[in-house]
Amino acid sequence: MDRDDLKRQVQEATDIIQLIGEQVTLRPKGKEFACLCPFHEDRNPSMFVSPQKQIYKCFVCGAGGDVFSFVMNYHKLSFPEALKVLGERAGIEVHDSHQQGEPGQPTVRQKLSEANKCACTFFQRQYQHEQAGAKVRDYVAKRGINTQMLEEFQIGYAPDSWDGLATYLQKRNMPIEDYIEAGLVSPRKTGGGLFDRMRHRLIFPICDALGRPIAFGGRILPDGTLGDKNEAKYLNSPETPLFNKSQTLYGLHLAKQAIIQTRTAVIVEGYMDVVACHQHGVCNVVAALGTALTKEHAHALRHFAEKVVLLFDADEAGQKAADRAVEIFIGGTLDVTIAVLPDGSKDPDELLKLPNGREIWDKAIKDSRDALDYQFDRMKSQFTENDTVAGRQRLTEEYLRKLALQGLEKMSPIRRGLVYERIANLVHLDEKSIGEMVSRLAKTNRPTPPKPQQPAPTPQHPGEAEYLDVMDGDPAMMDPDMPHASDLAPGSFEMADTGAQNQPNVQPQPALTGSAPKVRSRALKLAERQLLGCLLHRPDLFGITLDDGHAFEEAIIPGDMTTDAANALYHVVYERIAAGDTLRLSSLLMELMEQGRQDLANLLTQADADIEKLNMTEPEQLEAVFRKAAEKLLEMRQIDEKLQTRDMALNADSAELQEHLLRQIQEQHRANPSPIRIAGLPRGKS
């Protein structure tokens, strides 16, 4: 079988849904599946996988392809390596001859991977050695680790020797510099030669998502004969191009499926705890590698977990870990809770060995508390112990400053409001005051970015800059309390109080060049995206009648949007719904990408995400958002028309035409008062 035939066979034997589902959580979306894209910092599902076409595509970062490209990009492999991985996964033998033809020399990552693989084999052989491994096997038996766990975690033994691994490698003419770079051996400072970094230790291989060893952790064993007896209990490999401990979680390759199924990841402290949990059937458990939890760890979990349970001791170290957890997860999409084992339980390993250990464990996980609640209860206990006004003020300010620094303002409005409510009840302040304090503290501790040295744009007309400021002030919707056009302040235009014969007194103005600019505010763009997103979720809204009595399909037509992309996308959606075609997000995205319209695909994804963020459960809520968005667009169209009429008046060739057009504007104001102040018409003379 040649290479092309082998590739075809492997591809046909590999289901892309199952393959990608092993790495991230996939959710049905019509005929396709959607997920958080693993190739960029994705907060809303933007990657779609098609089971019919056996391809994937991210409509934000552009990543896409077939099963081979996914494995190559996700695991950073060459094509021959990806072919071998997928072949082994499908039970298809891939010979070395099929691997040939890769240009260039092996990369650093490839050489380090091979070095770690060889070292792992050495450690496992030493564990099984009749004499050398006798002590470590006795130790493992006492710890109650069974044979299945030894095999699944590839546990081995570094012999009680200065150069056991170094000698093994030298006899096989292996490139020793690769083992030095991998942190497996080190050159002697004097006398030449090499020595092993790990000696007389139980070895826990640290693996990547494919289960390949990328580093090692070693637990020192009792009764060793070498080295300093005060050396660290645990020793990890140094960081390499393959291994970054702040990004790696021990046991994740074995825990992924259980995490995806339960949507929950439990983080414990050490290697033995992870092994013990898996042995007792608790398989959604991982461990940080002797470091504090990091944002990279959170990022690694968010692709297949919705909740993270942190198992900490109820001591000061555990409390600090809880504080760190809040800081890591507070602005993210994962829920984080704190679980505390009952008194007398030293660690999960010891707990799960008890007759009712699994029952106690399950209860501790079930009763785990929200990290913010955990933090809040500590503050409450401090309040109880400190009954002075000054002391409570200090505690309140310290706690709010901590929350501000941790990014409380990044939380969802609902959750943030609940936090404010709890604090307000405790310190007897109103929620608004609490929110203002947090905002002030956040600004105080936030570095001020340098302002760009660019001149401000010159307004086309007096009052126009004010108009733009009003429009951009609220990125969501216009301020309902904004004065109406009839309440125009001095500086806009005035009418003489002479009854039916009112005539505007016009102060001559220099002619303006060009038409009035079309305001393209954040409010407008959000309204357009919400309109599109609502139609995606409920195409039937296309047929509703607006509050002013106009049919929606006649009131807002293609061409009414503020950008070319929004107009083009709305045209596609408009035509589909008008023709009675089924409107599916995933299918539409695929079609847009096939047409090379990445810009429209991005906009469509964002529109869908805007609606998903609102987390609406009732159809009436979606319709309310839709009506509000439509109202916004119609209001802005009225304003644009009035501005254009204003500019025509100001550029008119004669005073008579100016007066006619300004009178027209006044009539428009009376008939359709706008909630936004109309900017800068010249002030008349009495």
Residue pairs with C-beta under 8 A, 6 or more apart in sequence:
1 9
3 98
3 101
6 83
6 87
6 92
6 94
6 98
7 68
7 83
9 92
10 83
10 86
10 87
10 90
10 92
10 94
11 54
11 66
11 67
11 68
11 86
13 90
13 91
13 92
14 67
14 86
14 89
14 90
15 51
15 54
16 49
16 50
16 51
16 54
16 55
16 56
16 66
16 67
16 70
17 26
17 33
17 49
17 51
19 67
19 70
19 71
19 86
19 89
20 26
20 35
20 49
20 56
20 70
21 33
21 260
22 256
22 257
23 38
23 74
23 209
23 256
23 303
23 304
24 35
24 36
24 38
24 303
24 304
25 35
25 36
25 260
25 263
25 303
25 304
25 305
26 33
26 34
26 35
26 49
27 33
27 34
27 35
27 45
28 34
29 45
29 48
29 585
29 586
30 584
30 585
30 586
30 587
31 50
31 51
31 52
31 584
31 586
31 587
32 48
32 49
32 50
32 51
32 586
32 587
32 590
33 48
33 49
33 51
34 45
34 46
34 47
34 48
34 49
34 586
35 45
35 47
35 49
35 303
36 42
36 43
36 44
36 45
36 46
36 47
36 302
36 303
37 45
37 46
37 47
37 58
37 60
37 61
37 63
38 47
38 74
38 303
39 47
39 58
39 61
39 63
39 73
39 74
40 58
40 60
40 61
40 63
41 299
42 58
42 60
43 333
43 609
44 605
44 608
44 609
44 612
44 613
46 58
46 59
46 60
46 61
46 605
46 609
47 56
47 57
47 58
47 59
47 63
48 56
48 57
48 58
48 59
48 586
48 589
48 590
49 55
49 56
50 56
50 57
50 586
50 590
53 590
54 66
54 67
55 64
55 65
55 66
56 63
56 64
56 65
56 70
57 63
57 64
57 589
57 590
57 593
58 64
59 589
59 593
59 598
59 601
59 602
59 604
59 605
60 602
60 605
62 598
63 73
64 593
65 73
67 86
68 79
68 82
68 83
68 86
71 77
71 82
71 85
71 86
72 78
72 79
72 81
72 82
74 209
75 82
75 85
75 208
75 209
75 210
76 109
77 85
78 102
78 107
78 110
79 102
80 98
80 99
80 100
80 101
80 102
81 110
83 94
83 98
83 99
84 94
84 98
84 99
85 210
87 93
87 94
88 94
106 114
108 181
108 241
109 241
109 242
111 175
111 178
111 181
112 178
112 181
112 182
112 214
112 240
112 241
112 242
113 212
113 214
113 242
114 178
115 174
115 178
115 179
115 181
115 182
115 184
116 182
116 184
116 205
116 212
116 213
116 214
116 215
116 216
116 242
117 212
117 213
118 169
118 172
118 174
119 165
119 179
119 182
119 184
119 213
119 216
120 154
120 156
120 205
120 213
120 216
122 156
122 164
122 165
122 168
123 156
123 157
123 158
123 165
123 203
123 205
123 216
124 154
124 155
124 156
125 156
126 132
126 133
126 156
126 157
126 158
126 159
126 164
127 133
127 136
127 137
127 150
127 155
127 156
127 157
127 203
129 159
132 157
132 159
132 160
133 157
135 160
135 221
135 223
136 157
136 202
136 221
139 202
139 221
139 222
140 150
140 155
140 202
143 272
143 349
144 276
144 279
144 353
145 155
145 275
145 276
145 279
146 279
148 279
149 155
149 275
149 278
149 279
152 254
152 278
153 204
153 205
153 251
153 254
153 275
153 278
154 205
154 207
154 213
155 202
155 203
155 204
155 205
155 275
156 203
156 205
157 201
157 202
157 203
158 164
158 165
158 196
158 198
158 199
158 200
158 201
158 203
158 218
159 199
159 200
160 199
160 200
160 224
160 225
160 226
161 196
161 199
161 226
162 195
162 196
162 199
162 226
163 185
163 193
163 194
163 195
163 196
164 196
164 199
165 179
165 184
165 185
165 196
165 198
166 176
166 179
166 185
166 193
166 194
166 195
166 196
169 176
169 179
169 185
170 176
170 194
176 185
176 194
179 185
180 186
180 187
180 194
181 240
182 237
182 240
182 242
183 197
183 215
183 237
183 238
183 240
184 196
184 197
184 198
184 216
184 237
185 194
185 195
185 196
185 197
186 194
186 195
186 197
187 193
187 194
188 194
188 195
197 235
197 237
198 216
198 218
198 235
199 224
199 226
199 227
200 220
200 221
200 224
200 225
200 226
200 227
201 218
201 219
201 220
201 221
201 235
202 218
202 219
202 221
203 216
203 217
203 218
204 216
204 217
204 218
204 219
204 250
204 271
204 275
205 213
205 215
205 216
206 213
206 214
206 215
206 216
206 217
206 236
206 237
206 243
206 248
206 250
206 289
207 213
207 214
207 253
208 214
208 242
208 253
209 252
209 253
209 256
210 253
211 253
211 254
214 240
214 242
214 243
214 248
215 236
215 237
215 240
215 242
215 243
215 245
215 248
216 236
216 237
217 234
217 235
217 236
217 237
217 250
217 271
217 289
218 234
218 235
218 236
219 233
219 234
219 271
219 272
220 231
220 232
220 233
220 234
220 235
234 270
234 271
234 290
236 245
236 289
236 290
237 243
239 245
244 296
245 289
245 290
245 291
246 291
246 294
246 296
246 297
247 294
247 296
247 297
247 300
248 289
248 300
249 267
249 286
249 287
249 288
249 289
249 297
249 300
249 301
250 271
250 274
250 286
250 287
250 288
250 289
251 274
251 275
251 278
251 285
251 286
251 287
252 286
252 300
254 278
254 283
255 265
255 274
255 278
255 283
255 284
255 285
255 286
256 304
257 283
258 283
258 284
259 265
259 284
259 301
259 304
259 305
260 304
260 305
261 284
262 284
263 304
263 305
263 306
263 307
264 284
264 305
264 306
264 307
264 308
264 309
265 284
265 285
265 286
265 301
265 305
265 307
265 308
265 309
266 277
266 282
266 284
266 285
266 286
266 308
266 309
266 310
266 311
266 339
266 365
267 285
267 286
267 287
267 288
267 293
267 297
267 308
267 309
267 310
267 311
268 274
268 277
268 285
268 286
268 287
268 311
268 347
268 348
269 287
269 288
269 311
269 347
270 287
270 347
271 287
272 347
272 349
273 285
273 287
273 347
273 348
273 349
274 285
274 286
274 287
275 349
276 348
276 349
276 352
276 353
277 283
277 285
277 348
277 352
278 285
279 352
280 352
280 357
280 358
280 361
281 358
282 352
282 358
282 361
285 348
288 294
288 297
292 321
292 324
293 310
293 321
293 324
293 325
293 328
294 328
295 328
297 328
298 308
298 328
298 329
298 332
298 334
301 308
301 334
302 332
302 333
302 334
305 334
306 333
306 334
306 335
307 334
307 335
307 336
307 337
308 329
308 334
308 335
308 336
308 337
309 336
309 337
309 338
309 339
309 365
309 368
310 321
310 322
310 325
310 336
310 337
310 338
310 339
310 371
311 339
311 340
311 341
311 348
311 364
312 318
312 319
312 321
312 322
312 338
312 339
312 340
313 340
313 341
314 340
314 343
318 340
319 378
322 338
322 371
322 374
322 375
323 375
323 402
325 336
325 338
325 371
326 336
326 371
326 372
326 375
326 406
327 405
327 406
327 407
328 336
329 335
329 336
329 371
330 372
330 406
330 407
330 408
330 410
330 411
331 407
331 410
331 411
335 370
336 370
336 371
337 368
337 369
337 370
337 371
337 374
338 368
338 369
338 370
338 371
338 374
339 364
339 365
339 367
339 368
339 369
340 364
341 347
341 348
341 351
341 360
341 364
342 360
342 364
345 351
345 360
348 361
351 357
351 360
351 361
352 358
352 361
354 360
369 377
372 419
376 419
376 422
376 423
376 426
379 395
379 399
379 426
380 426
382 395
383 392
383 395
383 426
383 427
386 392
386 395
392 427
396 423
396 427
397 437
397 441
399 423
400 423
400 434
400 437
400 438
400 441
401 441
401 445
403 419
403 438
404 438
404 439
404 441
404 442
404 445
405 441
405 442
405 445
408 416
408 419
408 438
408 442
409 416
409 438
409 439
409 442
411 419
417 431
420 431
420 434
420 435
420 438
421 431
423 429
423 434
424 430
424 431
424 433
424 434
427 434
459 465
459 680
460 512
460 516
460 517
461 512
461 647
461 650
461 679
461 680
462 491
462 680
463 491
463 492
463 679
463 680
463 681
464 517
464 679
464 680
466 677
466 679
466 680
467 519
467 676
467 677
467 678
467 679
467 680
468 519
468 521
470 479
470 482
470 676
470 677
471 478
471 519
471 521
471 523
471 524
471 676
472 521
472 522
472 523
473 479
474 523
475 522
475 523
475 526
476 523
476 526
477 523
477 527
477 628
477 632
478 523
478 632
478 635
478 675
478 676
479 675
480 675
482 675
482 676
482 677
483 489
483 677
484 673
484 674
484 675
485 669
485 673
485 674
485 677
485 678
486 669
486 670
486 673
487 677
488 677
488 678
489 677
490 683
491 680
491 683
492 677
492 678
492 679
492 680
492 681
492 683
493 504
493 662
493 681
493 682
493 683
493 684
494 504
494 505
494 683
494 684
494 686
495 502
495 504
495 666
495 684
496 502
496 503
496 505
496 684
496 686
502 666
503 659
503 663
504 659
504 662
504 663
504 666
504 684
505 684
505 685
505 686
506 655
506 658
506 659
506 662
506 682
506 684
507 682
507 683
507 684
507 685
508 655
509 650
509 682
511 650
511 651
512 647
512 650
512 651
515 644
515 647
516 640
516 643
516 644
516 646
516 647
517 643
518 562
518 640
519 636
519 639
519 640
520 562
520 563
523 632
524 562
524 632
524 633
524 636
525 562
525 563
525 566
526 610
527 628
527 629
527 632
527 633
528 561
528 562
528 563
528 566
528 570
528 629
528 633
529 566
529 603
529 606
529 607
529 610
530 607
530 610
530 611
530 625
530 626
530 628
530 629
531 556
531 570
531 626
531 629
531 630
531 633
532 566
532 569
532 570
532 573
532 603
532 604
532 607
533 607
533 608
533 609
533 610
533 611
534 541
534 611
534 622
534 623
534 625
534 626
534 629
535 541
535 542
535 573
535 577
535 583
535 626
536 573
536 583
536 585
536 604
536 607
536 608
536 611
537 608
537 611
537 622
538 619
538 622
538 623
538 626
539 577
539 583
541 552
541 622
541 623
541 626
542 552
542 553
542 574
542 577
542 578
543 551
543 552
543 553
544 551
544 552
544 623
544 626
544 627
545 551
545 552
546 552
546 555
546 627
546 630
546 631
546 634
547 627
547 631
548 555
548 634
552 630
553 574
553 578
555 630
555 634
556 630
556 633
556 634
557 574
558 567
558 570
558 571
558 574
559 567
560 567
560 570
560 633
560 637
561 567
561 570
561 633
565 599
565 600
565 603
566 603
568 597
568 600
569 600
569 603
569 604
569 607
572 588
572 592
572 600
573 583
576 583
576 588
577 583
585 604
585 608
588 604
589 601
589 604
589 605
592 598
592 600
592 601
592 604
593 601
611 622
611 625
614 621
614 625
616 622
616 625
635 674
635 675
635 676
638 668
638 672
638 674
639 674
639 676
639 678
641 668
642 665
642 668
642 669
642 674
642 678
643 678
643 679
645 661
645 664
645 665
645 668
646 661
646 662
646 665
646 678
646 681
648 661
649 657
649 658
649 661
649 662
649 665
649 681
650 658
650 682
652 658
652 661
662 681
665 678
665 681
669 678
